[in-house]
Amino acid sequence: MKIALIAHDKKKDDLLKFIRLHLEFFKDHELFATGTTGTRIIEHTGLEVNRCKSGPLGGDQEIGAMVANGAIDTIIFFRDPLTAQPHEPDVSALLRLSDVYDVPLATNEGTASAVLHYLNYKDRA
Ligand SMILES: O=C(CO)COP(=O)(O)O
């Protein structure tokens, strides 16, 4: 399964913690990430990650294009709801495309945990 991992700056530590908690799961999948998120994941977990550009420089749009082309199955995007993002239109566009193509997108840890449980269940079914 192809999984995109993204986190806004104030949520990056939370995403790293989440990935470490579910390391065995993530080892079994092909990972993609926006630039800085990807670098942090590689440094802190040793996982292989295909890095796109940084979010504000077009990374969200790159992931969006992959969604439109059927190249992403799930997105885990820890958003920061309390900080304005200069590239908010890109973020909204990615959320919209996930709805257009019915790609599961988790924007917080609770939903991400639920999605992982579902994917584990689906793998075994
Ligand atoms: O801004 C982002 C998502 O909107 C994330 O980008 P980075 O992973 O490059 O910080």
PDBQT file of the ligand as one rigid body, heavy atoms in Angstrom, charges set to zero:
ROOT
HETATM    1  O1  LIG A 201       3.422  22.139   4.897  1.00  0.00    +0.000 OA
HETATM    2  C1  LIG A 201       3.224  20.949   4.874  1.00  0.00    +0.000 C 
HETATM    3  C2  LIG A 201       1.904  20.418   4.541  1.00  0.00    +0.000 C 
HETATM    4  O2  LIG A 201       0.975  21.404   4.183  1.00  0.00    +0.000 OA
HETATM    5  C3  LIG A 201       4.289  19.998   5.183  1.00  0.00    +0.000 C 
HETATM    6  O3  LIG A 201       5.442  20.299   4.460  1.00  0.00    +0.000 OA
HETATM    7  P1  LIG A 201       6.859  19.861   5.014  1.00  0.00    +0.000 P 
HETATM    8  O4  LIG A 201       6.802  18.408   5.280  1.00  0.00    +0.000 OA
HETATM    9  O5  LIG A 201       7.841  20.194   3.927  1.00  0.00    +0.000 OA
HETATM   10  O6  LIG A 201       7.079  20.684   6.260  1.00  0.00    +0.000 OA
ENDROOT
TORSDOF 0
